[in-house]
Amino acid sequence: MKYADIKDLPNNELNSRLREERRMLDKLKFAHGVSTLENPGKIAESKKTIARLITEMNSRRIANQVKGEE
């Protein structure tokens, strides 16, 4: 998922995507521990998506704090 797509998501969708992506990462790690994955790059891709989601959540939180101070 690209960052431009993430910016357009509402807050509740952002939270649900983050939970879903974390669950998928756990499943990928478990599957990779049991046997090798066909595409182990999916783990790195999932981590990057999680980082993008968290980054957008933090930037929205900071923007709300700045608006509250004004």
Biopython code that builds the backbone (N, CA, C, O; Angstrom):
import numpy as np
from Bio.PDB.StructureBuilder import StructureBuilder

atoms = [
    (1, "MET", "N", (0.838, -1.166, 0.000)),
    (1, "MET", "CA", (0.000, 0.000, 0.000)),
    (1, "MET", "C", (0.885, 1.231, 0.000)),
    (1, "MET", "O", (1.827, 1.330, 0.786)),
    (2, "LYS", "N", (0.583, 2.151, -0.869)),
    (2, "LYS", "CA", (1.394, 3.360, -1.003)),
    (2, "LYS", "C", (0.936, 4.422, -0.015)),
    (2, "LYS", "O", (-0.210, 4.425, 0.434)),
    (3, "TYR", "N", (1.851, 5.318, 0.311)),
    (3, "TYR", "CA", (1.561, 6.349, 1.294)),
    (3, "TYR", "C", (0.455, 7.284, 0.808)),
    (3, "TYR", "O", (-0.338, 7.771, 1.614)),
    (4, "ALA", "N", (0.392, 7.538, -0.488)),
    (4, "ALA", "CA", (-0.662, 8.405, -1.028)),
    (4, "ALA", "C", (-2.036, 7.799, -0.784)),
    (4, "ALA", "O", (-2.991, 8.527, -0.516)),
    (5, "ASP", "N", (-2.150, 6.482, -0.873)),
    (5, "ASP", "CA", (-3.417, 5.812, -0.596)),
    (5, "ASP", "C", (-3.759, 5.877, 0.891)),
    (5, "ASP", "O", (-4.926, 6.000, 1.263)),
    (6, "ILE", "N", (-2.752, 5.793, 1.721)),
    (6, "ILE", "CA", (-2.948, 5.805, 3.167)),
    (6, "ILE", "C", (-3.446, 7.175, 3.630)),
    (6, "ILE", "O", (-4.267, 7.254, 4.544)),
    (7, "LYS", "N", (-2.959, 8.253, 3.011)),
    (7, "LYS", "CA", (-3.354, 9.601, 3.402)),
    (7, "LYS", "C", (-4.847, 9.841, 3.217)),
    (7, "LYS", "O", (-5.432, 10.661, 3.924)),
    (8, "ASP", "N", (-5.463, 9.142, 2.282)),
    (8, "ASP", "CA", (-6.876, 9.341, 1.984)),
    (8, "ASP", "C", (-7.803, 8.571, 2.914)),
    (8, "ASP", "O", (-9.014, 8.789, 2.886)),
    (9, "LEU", "N", (-7.266, 7.680, 3.733)),
    (9, "LEU", "CA", (-8.100, 6.850, 4.603)),
    (9, "LEU", "C", (-8.581, 7.632, 5.817)),
    (9, "LEU", "O", (-7.833, 8.436, 6.375)),
    (10, "PRO", "N", (-9.833, 7.401, 6.234)),
    (10, "PRO", "CA", (-10.288, 8.005, 7.498)),
    (10, "PRO", "C", (-9.618, 7.316, 8.688)),
    (10, "PRO", "O", (-9.047, 6.235, 8.545)),
    (11, "ASN", "N", (-9.690, 7.937, 9.837)),
    (11, "ASN", "CA", (-8.994, 7.436, 11.029)),
    (11, "ASN", "C", (-9.403, 6.024, 11.418)),
    (11, "ASN", "O", (-8.544, 5.203, 11.743)),
    (12, "ASN", "N", (-10.716, 5.720, 11.392)),
    (12, "ASN", "CA", (-11.143, 4.388, 11.804)),
    (12, "ASN", "C", (-10.658, 3.316, 10.832)),
    (12, "ASN", "O", (-10.320, 2.209, 11.250)),
    (13, "GLU", "N", (-10.620, 3.632, 9.552)),
    (13, "GLU", "CA", (-10.107, 2.694, 8.554)),
    (13, "GLU", "C", (-8.600, 2.515, 8.726)),
    (13, "GLU", "O", (-8.074, 1.419, 8.528)),
    (14, "LEU", "N", (-7.921, 3.570, 9.087)),
    (14, "LEU", "CA", (-6.476, 3.514, 9.322)),
    (14, "LEU", "C", (-6.174, 2.559, 10.481)),
    (14, "LEU", "O", (-5.262, 1.737, 10.392)),
    (15, "ASN", "N", (-6.931, 2.671, 11.548)),
    (15, "ASN", "CA", (-6.736, 1.784, 12.704)),
    (15, "ASN", "C", (-7.016, 0.329, 12.353)),
    (15, "ASN", "O", (-6.268, -0.564, 12.752)),
    (16, "SER", "N", (-8.084, 0.089, 11.611)),
    (16, "SER", "CA", (-8.415, -1.295, 11.259)),
    (16, "SER", "C", (-7.380, -1.885, 10.306)),
    (16, "SER", "O", (-7.045, -3.064, 10.417)),
    (17, "ARG", "N", (-6.874, -1.090, 9.379)),
    (17, "ARG", "CA", (-5.822, -1.571, 8.473)),
    (17, "ARG", "C", (-4.551, -1.913, 9.236)),
    (17, "ARG", "O", (-3.870, -2.890, 8.926)),
    (18, "LEU", "N", (-4.239, -1.097, 10.236)),
    (18, "LEU", "CA", (-3.043, -1.350, 11.043)),
    (18, "LEU", "C", (-3.176, -2.672, 11.800)),
    (18, "LEU", "O", (-2.243, -3.474, 11.818)),
    (19, "ARG", "N", (-4.328, -2.898, 12.420)),
    (19, "ARG", "CA", (-4.541, -4.177, 13.122)),
    (19, "ARG", "C", (-4.460, -5.353, 12.163)),
    (19, "ARG", "O", (-3.844, -6.375, 12.468)),
    (20, "GLU", "N", (-5.086, -5.203, 11.005)),
    (20, "GLU", "CA", (-5.078, -6.277, 10.004)),
    (20, "GLU", "C", (-3.664, -6.564, 9.505)),
    (20, "GLU", "O", (-3.276, -7.721, 9.343)),
    (21, "GLU", "N", (-2.908, -5.513, 9.266)),
    (21, "GLU", "CA", (-1.540, -5.677, 8.753)),
    (21, "GLU", "C", (-0.646, -6.325, 9.810)),
    (21, "GLU", "O", (0.214, -7.137, 9.472)),
    (22, "ARG", "N", (-0.836, -5.980, 11.071)),
    (22, "ARG", "CA", (-0.042, -6.590, 12.139)),
    (22, "ARG", "C", (-0.364, -8.076, 12.280)),
    (22, "ARG", "O", (0.528, -8.893, 12.505)),
    (23, "ARG", "N", (-1.655, -8.421, 12.146)),
    (23, "ARG", "CA", (-2.034, -9.840, 12.190)),
    (23, "ARG", "C", (-1.404, -10.604, 11.035)),
    (23, "ARG", "O", (-0.916, -11.720, 11.213)),
    (24, "MET", "N", (-1.415, -10.000, 9.849)),
    (24, "MET", "CA", (-0.836, -10.657, 8.687)),
    (24, "MET", "C", (0.673, -10.847, 8.869)),
    (24, "MET", "O", (1.220, -11.883, 8.492)),
    (25, "LEU", "N", (1.339, -9.850, 9.446)),
    (25, "LEU", "CA", (2.779, -9.966, 9.695)),
    (25, "LEU", "C", (3.062, -11.111, 10.663)),
    (25, "LEU", "O", (3.999, -11.882, 10.457)),
    (26, "ASP", "N", (2.256, -11.223, 11.716)),
    (26, "ASP", "CA", (2.438, -12.333, 12.656)),
    (26, "ASP", "C", (2.271, -13.678, 11.963)),
    (26, "ASP", "O", (3.050, -14.602, 12.199)),
    (27, "LYS", "N", (1.268, -13.789, 11.116)),
    (27, "LYS", "CA", (1.042, -15.033, 10.381)),
    (27, "LYS", "C", (2.200, -15.340, 9.440)),
    (27, "LYS", "O", (2.620, -16.491, 9.325)),
    (28, "LEU", "N", (2.715, -14.316, 8.768)),
    (28, "LEU", "CA", (3.844, -14.518, 7.861)),
    (28, "LEU", "C", (5.084, -14.976, 8.624)),
    (28, "LEU", "O", (5.794, -15.880, 8.183)),
    (29, "LYS", "N", (5.342, -14.344, 9.774)),
    (29, "LYS", "CA", (6.506, -14.729, 10.575)),
    (29, "LYS", "C", (6.381, -16.172, 11.063)),
    (29, "LYS", "O", (7.351, -16.929, 11.046)),
    (30, "PHE", "N", (5.174, -16.541, 11.497)),
    (30, "PHE", "CA", (4.962, -17.905, 11.957)),
    (30, "PHE", "C", (5.153, -18.896, 10.817)),
    (30, "PHE", "O", (5.812, -19.922, 10.985)),
    (31, "ALA", "N", (4.576, -18.591, 9.656)),
    (31, "ALA", "CA", (4.698, -19.477, 8.501)),
    (31, "ALA", "C", (6.151, -19.601, 8.059)),
    (31, "ALA", "O", (6.592, -20.670, 7.637)),
    (32, "HIS", "N", (6.886, -18.507, 8.159)),
    (32, "HIS", "CA", (8.296, -18.531, 7.761)),
    (32, "HIS", "C", (9.128, -19.319, 8.772)),
    (32, "HIS", "O", (10.133, -19.928, 8.409)),
    (33, "GLY", "N", (8.718, -19.308, 10.016)),
    (33, "GLY", "CA", (9.430, -20.081, 11.035)),
    (33, "GLY", "C", (9.215, -21.572, 10.879)),
    (33, "GLY", "O", (10.115, -22.368, 11.144)),
    (34, "VAL", "N", (8.023, -21.948, 10.451)),
    (34, "VAL", "CA", (7.696, -23.356, 10.279)),
    (34, "VAL", "C", (8.353, -23.911, 9.020)),
    (34, "VAL", "O", (8.999, -24.959, 9.044)),
    (35, "SER", "N", (8.175, -23.195, 7.942)),
    (35, "SER", "CA", (8.807, -23.575, 6.672)),
    (35, "SER", "C", (9.065, -22.302, 5.883)),
    (35, "SER", "O", (8.476, -21.261, 6.173)),
    (36, "THR", "N", (9.928, -22.377, 4.904)),
    (36, "THR", "CA", (10.271, -21.173, 4.157)),
    (36, "THR", "C", (9.080, -20.695, 3.327)),
    (36, "THR", "O", (8.306, -21.486, 2.787)),
    (37, "LEU", "N", (8.970, -19.383, 3.251)),
    (37, "LEU", "CA", (7.909, -18.787, 2.451)),
    (37, "LEU", "C", (8.305, -18.795, 0.981)),
    (37, "LEU", "O", (9.487, -18.804, 0.637)),
    (38, "GLU", "N", (7.302, -18.790, 0.133)),
    (38, "GLU", "CA", (7.573, -18.725, -1.305)),
    (38, "GLU", "C", (8.194, -17.368, -1.654)),
    (38, "GLU", "O", (9.085, -17.276, -2.498)),
    (39, "ASN", "N", (7.705, -16.320, -0.986)),
    (39, "ASN", "CA", (8.237, -14.975, -1.215)),
    (39, "ASN", "C", (8.504, -14.319, 0.142)),
    (39, "ASN", "O", (7.611, -13.674, 0.692)),
    (40, "PRO", "N", (9.703, -14.469, 0.689)),
    (40, "PRO", "CA", (9.992, -13.890, 2.006)),
    (40, "PRO", "C", (10.019, -12.365, 1.993)),
    (40, "PRO", "O", (10.043, -11.747, 3.056)),
    (41, "GLY", "N", (10.015, -11.757, 0.833)),
    (41, "GLY", "CA", (9.958, -10.305, 0.738)),
    (41, "GLY", "C", (8.644, -9.739, 1.227)),
    (41, "GLY", "O", (8.543, -8.540, 1.486)),
    (42, "LYS", "N", (7.628, -10.593, 1.358)),
    (42, "LYS", "CA", (6.332, -10.140, 1.867)),
    (42, "LYS", "C", (6.444, -9.669, 3.308)),
    (42, "LYS", "O", (5.697, -8.789, 3.733)),
    (43, "ILE", "N", (7.366, -10.244, 4.060)),
    (43, "ILE", "CA", (7.561, -9.829, 5.447)),
    (43, "ILE", "C", (8.057, -8.387, 5.483)),
    (43, "ILE", "O", (7.534, -7.572, 6.242)),
    (44, "ALA", "N", (9.036, -8.074, 4.688)),
    (44, "ALA", "CA", (9.571, -6.715, 4.634)),
    (44, "ALA", "C", (8.519, -5.739, 4.116)),
    (44, "ALA", "O", (8.417, -4.616, 4.610)),
    (45, "GLU", "N", (7.752, -6.156, 3.139)),
    (45, "GLU", "CA", (6.698, -5.310, 2.590)),
    (45, "GLU", "C", (5.644, -5.012, 3.652)),
    (45, "GLU", "O", (5.154, -3.887, 3.748)),
    (46, "SER", "N", (5.304, -6.004, 4.435)),
    (46, "SER", "CA", (4.324, -5.831, 5.498)),
    (46, "SER", "C", (4.852, -4.878, 6.569)),
    (46, "SER", "O", (4.106, -4.037, 7.069)),
    (47, "LYS", "N", (6.119, -5.002, 6.922)),
    (47, "LYS", "CA", (6.718, -4.106, 7.907)),
    (47, "LYS", "C", (6.699, -2.663, 7.416)),
    (47, "LYS", "O", (6.429, -1.745, 8.190)),
    (48, "LYS", "N", (6.982, -2.464, 6.144)),
    (48, "LYS", "CA", (6.980, -1.112, 5.572)),
    (48, "LYS", "C", (5.573, -0.523, 5.581)),
    (48, "LYS", "O", (5.399, 0.664, 5.857)),
    (49, "THR", "N", (4.580, -1.339, 5.284)),
    (49, "THR", "CA", (3.203, -0.862, 5.297)),
    (49, "THR", "C", (2.791, -0.460, 6.699)),
    (49, "THR", "O", (2.135, 0.564, 6.888)),
    (50, "ILE", "N", (3.175, -1.264, 7.685)),
    (50, "ILE", "CA", (2.876, -0.929, 9.081)),
    (50, "ILE", "C", (3.535, 0.391, 9.455)),
    (50, "ILE", "O", (2.914, 1.228, 10.110)),
    (51, "ALA", "N", (4.773, 0.585, 9.052)),
    (51, "ALA", "CA", (5.484, 1.829, 9.347)),
    (51, "ALA", "C", (4.792, 3.019, 8.686)),
    (51, "ALA", "O", (4.701, 4.090, 9.285)),
    (52, "ARG", "N", (4.310, 2.845, 7.472)),
    (52, "ARG", "CA", (3.602, 3.927, 6.784)),
    (52, "ARG", "C", (2.309, 4.283, 7.512)),
    (52, "ARG", "O", (1.980, 5.459, 7.669)),
    (53, "LEU", "N", (1.579, 3.256, 7.955)),
    (53, "LEU", "CA", (0.333, 3.494, 8.671)),
    (53, "LEU", "C", (0.590, 4.231, 9.986)),
    (53, "LEU", "O", (-0.125, 5.176, 10.321)),
    (54, "ILE", "N", (1.599, 3.802, 10.722)),
    (54, "ILE", "CA", (1.925, 4.447, 11.998)),
    (54, "ILE", "C", (2.395, 5.877, 11.769)),
    (54, "ILE", "O", (2.057, 6.769, 12.547)),
    (55, "THR", "N", (3.164, 6.105, 10.723)),
    (55, "THR", "CA", (3.637, 7.447, 10.404)),
    (55, "THR", "C", (2.465, 8.382, 10.135)),
    (55, "THR", "O", (2.446, 9.509, 10.629)),
    (56, "GLU", "N", (1.498, 7.929, 9.364)),
    (56, "GLU", "CA", (0.333, 8.759, 9.066)),
    (56, "GLU", "C", (-0.486, 9.023, 10.329)),
    (56, "GLU", "O", (-0.969, 10.137, 10.532)),
    (57, "MET", "N", (-0.643, 8.013, 11.171)),
    (57, "MET", "CA", (-1.378, 8.206, 12.425)),
    (57, "MET", "C", (-0.683, 9.246, 13.308)),
    (57, "MET", "O", (-1.339, 10.107, 13.894)),
    (58, "ASN", "N", (0.639, 9.161, 13.401)),
    (58, "ASN", "CA", (1.386, 10.115, 14.215)),
    (58, "ASN", "C", (1.324, 11.524, 13.643)),
    (58, "ASN", "O", (1.214, 12.491, 14.397)),
    (59, "SER", "N", (1.392, 11.654, 12.328)),
    (59, "SER", "CA", (1.336, 12.985, 11.729)),
    (59, "SER", "C", (-0.043, 13.608, 11.941)),
    (59, "SER", "O", (-0.143, 14.818, 12.148)),
    (60, "ARG", "N", (-1.101, 12.808, 11.894)),
    (60, "ARG", "CA", (-2.446, 13.324, 12.168)),
    (60, "ARG", "C", (-2.584, 13.727, 13.631)),
    (60, "ARG", "O", (-3.202, 14.746, 13.941)),
    (61, "ARG", "N", (-2.011, 12.933, 14.527)),
    (61, "ARG", "CA", (-2.074, 13.251, 15.949)),
    (61, "ARG", "C", (-1.358, 14.566, 16.231)),
    (61, "ARG", "O", (-1.865, 15.403, 16.978)),
    (62, "ILE", "N", (-0.198, 14.749, 15.646)),
    (62, "ILE", "CA", (0.578, 15.980, 15.839)),
    (62, "ILE", "C", (-0.161, 17.170, 15.247)),
    (62, "ILE", "O", (-0.192, 18.244, 15.848)),
    (63, "ALA", "N", (-0.758, 16.987, 14.073)),
    (63, "ALA", "CA", (-1.510, 18.075, 13.446)),
    (63, "ALA", "C", (-2.684, 18.491, 14.323)),
    (63, "ALA", "O", (-2.986, 19.680, 14.433)),
    (64, "ASN", "N", (-3.350, 17.519, 14.947)),
    (64, "ASN", "CA", (-4.463, 17.840, 15.841)),
    (64, "ASN", "C", (-3.988, 18.569, 17.091)),
    (64, "ASN", "O", (-4.678, 19.458, 17.590)),
    (65, "GLN", "N", (-2.820, 18.201, 17.598)),
    (65, "GLN", "CA", (-2.284, 18.875, 18.773)),
    (65, "GLN", "C", (-1.922, 20.313, 18.444)),
    (65, "GLN", "O", (-2.153, 21.210, 19.255)),
    (66, "VAL", "N", (-1.361, 20.541, 17.277)),
    (66, "VAL", "CA", (-0.977, 21.886, 16.867)),
    (66, "VAL", "C", (-2.230, 22.742, 16.704)),
    (66, "VAL", "O", (-2.243, 23.903, 17.114)),
    (67, "LYS", "N", (-3.272, 22.186, 16.117)),
    (67, "LYS", "CA", (-4.528, 22.939, 15.952)),
    (67, "LYS", "C", (-5.140, 23.264, 17.305)),
    (67, "LYS", "O", (-5.732, 24.329, 17.475)),
    (68, "GLY", "N", (-5.006, 22.370, 18.256)),
    (68, "GLY", "CA", (-5.543, 22.596, 19.592)),
    (68, "GLY", "C", (-4.813, 23.694, 20.356)),
    (68, "GLY", "O", (-5.407, 24.364, 21.201)),
    (69, "GLU", "N", (-3.551, 23.877, 20.068)),
    (69, "GLU", "CA", (-2.752, 24.895, 20.764)),
    (69, "GLU", "C", (-3.036, 26.283, 20.241)),
    (69, "GLU", "O", (-2.832, 27.265, 20.956)),
    (70, "GLU", "N", (-3.494, 26.386, 19.029)),
    (70, "GLU", "CA", (-3.717, 27.715, 18.434)),
    (70, "GLU", "C", (-4.968, 28.360, 18.916)),
    (70, "GLU", "O", (-5.285, 29.476, 18.504)),
]
sb = StructureBuilder()
sb.init_structure("model")
sb.init_model(0)
sb.init_chain("A")
sb.init_seg("    ")
for serial, (resi, resn, name, xyz) in enumerate(atoms, 1):
    if name == "N":
        sb.init_residue(resn, " ", resi, " ")
    sb.init_atom(name, np.array(xyz, "f"), 0.0, 1.0, " ", f" {name:<3s}", serial, name[0])
structure = sb.get_structure()
